[in-house]
């Protein structure tokens, strides 16, 4: 298992205000989060059946992700 390497950004009072991670780690975290969101969309479909992956991906791509 890889160690999550991170660097902290601190303010003038030495309080942690942000963290930096390498882009490879960020991409993996983003992929995991998107896969989880797709699974939840498939699971929360109004019908009793799971939404298929293609439909869920299309629906997910249409969502407003700015908030």
HELIX and SHEET records of a PDB file:
HELIX    1   1 UNK A   23  UNK A   43  1                                  21    
HELIX    2   2 UNK A   53  UNK A   62  1                                  10    
SHEET    1   A 2 UNK A   6  UNK A  10  0                                        
SHEET    2   A 2 UNK A  16  UNK A  21 -1                                        
END                                                                             
